[in-house]
Amino acid sequence: MKQPRKATLFEALIPIVFLVIMLALALLKFNVDPQIPLILATGVAALIGVLRLGYKWSELEEGIIQTITMALQAVLILLIVGTLIGTWILGGVVPSMIYWGLNILSPGIFLVATLLICSIVSVATGSSWTTAGTVGIALLGIGQTLGIPSPIIAGAIISGAYFGDKMSPLSDTTNLAPAMAGATLFEHIKHMMYTTVPAYVISIILYTVLGLKYAGQSLDTGQIDIIQNTLIGNFHTLSPILLLAPVAVIAMVILKVPAIPALLTGTLLGGVFAMIFQGANVGDIMTAMHYGYYSQTGVTAVDDLLTRGGLDSMLWTVSLILCALSFGGVLEKTGMLETIASTILKYAKGTFGLVFATIFTCIFTNIVTGDQYLALVMPGRMYKNEYPKRGLAPKNLSRALEDGATVTSPLIPWTTCGSYMMATLGLNPIAFLPFAFFNLLSPLFSLILAATGFSMTKIDQNEKTQL
């Protein structure tokens, strides 16, 4: 029986090029979501695998199923996160985080306060888009009244928004990256601290220095007052006691409780708080868990911020992940990913070269496909086996994926994230790119750690024997 042969670089690039063309048409011309282009590209890859490389469809189907199976834990976590967000909003947990976060606003430290507020909201919601589209817009308007240039304000908003997108266990990218690399959610989050903390601290310093120029000017807090008063008027209690829910989840992270039971506990706490502090009944809680929270305050900024969550809200992301993994599964089963990766890895010498190749591939994928999910999935599948081969733990890969893909996505105008930020903030990403300090520093620190070897955790021998 004839054995399937290895794909040439030209053959391996055909599905990639096809996908880029289809995504460009879908996203830029027809305003269609990327799922269908991914399915079509999967079909092209499968045709090459069957007609050119000698694979059977059953083998390709097996590859798709195997790849999807590896991400099922992340899918389950995402669904639970949807229920958690619903109960946390209903219970007043997220509104309390937003309310108390807005209290730290001060004219003398406006840019730093903008960074902190957006960080709090993005960690609470797990969504950079929601953060930028709600409190981000309000902060942009306030900063403009102070005479601060819009690109600088937008840079602080983006930095804070993507701090949460990168670090929050509620974020879909934070769940997807370790799923692709073979790491666990909480070890991934803790490992990212090595690049996130220095990048964030330096960002605070830079925004402080920039903000000194505008210190002493009067602050129009009208927009902030509207948001805070609306929150007070629509929730019975916005007490700091409600912050015990996120504190409990963080404590479980520290105690190494697995992600699913930890997040389920957080969901249950949100439901209990909803009954005790907001007067909700069991039906309200179950509705919020399934369909999310629907805000009807009449204030657009607040309604946009709080209308979210629920198991259903995650189904779009889950469908995109399944389509992307199907594409990646065929590329991996046919050896196309291996061909592309081996070509790149010829030039990736040592740990620094490997991390550089990962980050470069993430940014390149963002540029050519316009989608941060693909920028996590494709490089994750390409380099998943190379890190253990070089004695490096999977969490090194998951960190590099986030530092390369997640935080750079809003800086490219034609990506889904970049175009959203451009539409929301009214600025081309090229304008705020120089001031999005956190987004620029994160990949830089990832490369610095790779060059020095600091925090580049070696793979556990038990893990190595399982490969």
N, C-alpha and C positions, 0 to 999 in steps of 0.2 A: 504494500500500500504506500502510495506516494505521501511523503511527509510535507507539511506546510513549510514554506521557506520564509526567511527573514525579509522584512520590507526594506526597500532601498529608501534613502532619504527623500528622494523625489516622490515616491509612493506615499511615504508617511506624511508629507506636507500637503498632499492633495486635499484630504478632509479638513485640514486646518485652514487652508486658503478658501475652500468652499464655505466653511463656517464663517470666516471673516466677511466674505462677500454677502452671505445671507443675513448676517447680523447687521451689517451696514444698511442693507435694504430695509430690514425689519424695523430697526430702531430709528434710523434717520429719515427714511422716505415714507414708510407706511405706519410708523408709530405702533408697532406690534411688539409684544413681549418676546423674549428670546427662546421660550420653550420650543416652539415649532421649528425655528432654524436649527436648534440643537438636535431635534428628532430627525430632520432631513439630513443633517451632517452625519448623524449616526448611521443612517441608511447608506450614505456614500462610503463611509468607512467600512461598513459591512460588505458592500459590493466589491470593494477592492480586496477585502479579506477573503471572500469566497471565490471571485473570478480570477484574481491575480496571484494570491498567496496560497491558495489551496486549502483554506479552512472550511469546515462545515458550519452551517448556520447554528446547529445545536451547540457547537463549541463556542461560538460568539455569544450565544444566549447565556451559556454558562458563565462566560466572562462578565457579562452585564450583571447577572444575578450575584456573582461573587463580589463585585465592586459595590453594588448597592447594599449588600449584606453588611459590609464593613462600616457603612455609615448609618445603619439602622439605629444605633444608640443615639447618635446625634439627632436623628429625626424624632425619636421618642422624646429627647430632651427639649427640642424645639416645640413640640406639641404641649409639653408640660409648661414650658415657659409662657406659652400663650394663655394657658389657664391661670398661671401665676399673675401675669400682668392684669388680667381681668379682675381678679380678686383684690389685688393691691390697689387698683384705682377705686373700685367699689368701697373698699375698706378705708380709704383715705390715706393709704401709705404713700403712694406716688404724689398726690396733691400736697401732702405734708412736706415731702422732700423738696418740691418745687417752691412752696410757700416760704419755708425757712431758708432755702437757698437764695431767694430773691432779697432776703433781708440783709445780706452781706454787701449789697451794692453800695458803692461810695464813690463820689467824684474823683477823689485823689487816686484811687486804684481801679478805675473803671475797666481797663483792659484786663487786668488780673481778675477782677470780679466777673467779667464776662467769661473768661476761661473757666473759672470755678463753677459759675452757675450752669454753663452748658455742660460741664463735666458731670455735675450732680444730676441734671435732668437726663443726660444720655445714659448714665449708669442706672438710673431708676427705670428708664423705659427700654434700654437696650437698642435705641434707635437714633442714629445720627440725623436721619431725615426729619423725624418728628421734632428733634431738638432745634435744628436749624430753621424749620418751618414755623415754629411757634415762638419760644423765648428768643430765638436767634433774630427773628424779624423785629421783635420789640426792642432788643438791645441794639440792633443796628440803627433804628430810628432814634433812640436815646443818645447814642454815641455821636450821631451826625449833628444833633443839636448842640453838642459840646465842641463841635468843630474838629473832631477826630476824623481823619480820612477814612472813607468807607472800606478800602482794601485792608487797612490795618484791623478795623473792627471785625471784618469778615474772617480774617486770618485767625483771630482769637476765638471766634464762634466755631470755625471748622476744627481748630485744635481741640477745643473742649468737647465738641460733638463726637469726634473720632476717638477721643480718649475712652469714652463709654462704649463706642462701637467695637473698639479693640479689647476692652477689659471686662465689660459687663457679662456675667453669665446668662443674661437675658438676650444678648445679641446673637443673631444667627451666624455671623461670621466667626464669632468667638467659639461657637459650637462646631462649625464646619471645619475649621483649620485643624484641630486635634483629631477629628474623625478621619481626615485625609492622611494625616501623618502617622496615625496609630498611637496617639497619646490620649490621656484622659483629660477631661475638661478642666478640673481644678489644678492639676499639675501644670497644665498648659498656662493657665492664668498666672499662677505663682512664678513660673519660669519667665513670663513676659515682664515681670517686675524689673528684671535686670536691665532691660532696654527702656522700659516705660518710665521708671522713676527718674533716671538722669535726664531723659528727654523732657519730661514734664517740669522738673525743677529748673532746668535752663530756660524753658519756655516762660515760666513765671518770672524769672529774672529779666528776660528780654522784654516782656510786656510791662514789667515794672519800670524799666528804664524808658521805654517808649511813652508810657503813661504819665511820667513826671512832667512832660511838656504841657499836659492838659490839666494838671492838678490845680485846684482852686476855682475852677469854673463852676457855675451853677448847674444843677442837675434837674431836669424835668422828669419827675418820677410818675407822671400821669399814667403812662402805659403800664408801668409796674403795679401801681395802685389798683388799676382796673382789674388786672389778673388776680392780685391777692384778694381784693374785695369780692370778686366773683367766686373764688375758691371758698372763702369764708361763708359766703351766702348759700353755697350749694352743698356743703358738707357740715354735719353736726359738730364734728371735732377735727381739728388739725393740730393735735398735740404731738410734741416730740416723742411721746410714748409709742406712737405708731411706728417710729423708726426702729423699734425693737425687731420688726419683721426682717428688714435687711441686715440688721446686726446679727440676728440669729442665723441667717444663711451664711454670712461671712464667718461666724464662729464655727459653723459646721465645715466650712471650707478648710479652716485652720486645723480642725480636728480630723481632717481627711475622711469625712463622711462622703460616700459616693454621690455623684451629681443628682441622679434621679430621686433618691429618697430625700436629699437635702432640699431640692427644689419643690418636691411634693409637700414637704413640711412647710416651706415658705408659702405655698398656695393655701394650705389649711390655715395657717396663721392669718393670712389675708382674709379668709372667710370668717374666721372667729372675730377679727377686728371689725369686719363689716357689720356683724350682728351686734357686737357690744357698743361700738362707737358711732355707727351710722344708721342703726335701726333696720338693717336689711334682714330679710328672711331667707330660708334655705333655697326657695325658688329663685330669688334674686341672685344668690351666690352661684347656683348652678347655671343660670342664664349667662352671668358674667364669665364663668369658666368656659362655656361653650361658644358663645357668640361675642364675648367681649363687653366692654362698657361703652354705652352710648350717651354722650354728654349733650344736654339740651339747655345750656345756660343762656344762650342768646348772644354770648360773646365769642366771636369767631376764633380768636387766638386760644381761648380756653377749650372750646369744643374740639378744635383740631388737635390739641395736646392730649386730651383725655379720651377721645373716641378711638379706642384701640384695644388690643388684647383679645383673648379668647382663642380656643383651639382652632376655630375656623380661620383666624387671621394668619395662621402659619401655613395653611395649605398651599398658598401661592409659592411660598419659599420652598416648601417640601417638593412641590411639582418641579420647580426649577432645579433643585438638587438632584432629583431622580433623573431628569433629562440630561443634566450635565454628567452625572455618573454613568449613564448609559453610553454616552459618547466616549467618556474616558475608559469605560470598561472594554469597548471594542478596540480602541487604540492600544490599550494595554495587552489584551489577549492576542492581538495580531502582531505584537512586537513593535508597533509604530512608535509608541511612546519611548520604548527602549532605544530605538534607532535615533530619535531626536535627542534624547537625553545623553546617549553615548557620544554623539557628535559634540554636544556642549561640554560634556565632562572631560573630553580630551584636553580641554584648556583649563579645567578646574583643578588646579594642583593644591593639595592640602585642605585643611579645614576652611581657611579663608576663601579659597577658590570655590569650594562647594557652596558656602553660604552666599558668596557673591553671585554664583550662577543661579541659585534659588531666587534671590531678590531680583536679579536682572530678568529672569524668566517671568516672575510675577508682574513686574512693571511692564514688560513687553506684552504679556498677555492682556493686561489692562488696556494697553494702547491699541492693540490690533483687534481685540474682541469687544472692547467697551463694556465689560461686565466683571465686577469684582468677584462674583461667585466662581466664574470660570478661571479667574486669576488665582483662586485658591485651589480649585479642584485639579486643574491640569498640571501645574507644577508639583502639587502634592502627590499626584499619582506618578509623575515622572521621577521624582527623587526619593520616593518612600523607601526603596530598598537600598539606596546608595548610602544613606546616613548610617544604618546599622552595619553595612559593609565596612565603613570607616571607623566603626566603634563608637558612633555617636547615638545618643538616646533620641527617640522620635520627637520629644518635646523641643529639641533644637530645630527640627524642621518646622514644626507647627509655629514656633516663634518667628522664624524667618518668613513664613508664609504671611503672617499678620503684618510684620514690619515691611514686607515688600508689596503686598496686595491691598490689604484693607485700608491702610492710611494713605496710600498714594492715589486711590481711585477718585477722590473728589478733586484732585489737582489736574486732571486731564479733562479738557472741555467736552469731549465727545463720548465719555463713558456715561452710563446711566447715573452714577453719583455726581459726576461733574456737571452734567446737563441739568440735573435736579437743583444743585446748589446755584447754578447760574440763573435758573428761572426763579428760585426762591429768594435769593439775596440780590438779584439784579446786577451781578458782577461776573465777568468772565473769570474762570479759575486762574487764568494766567495773571490777572491783576492781584488776586490775594495769595497766590502761591508763595511769594517771597516772605509773607508774614504768617503763614501757617507753620509756625515753628515746630510744633509737636510732630506734625506729619513729615516734615523734612528731617528732623533729628532722629526719629525712630529707626529708619533703615540705616542711618549713619552709625548709630550706636550698635546696631546688630553686626555691622561689619567690623567695628572696633573690637567687640567682644570676640568675634571670630579670629581676628588677627592676633589678639593677645592670648586667646584660649580660655579667658576667664568666663566662668559659668557655662562653658561648653561641656555639658554633662556627658560622661561616657555611658555607654549602654550597660545595663545590668547583665551579668553573666547568665542569669536565669532567662532573661529576655532573649539573649543571643542564642541560647540553645533551642529556643522555640522557633527560630527563623528557618 
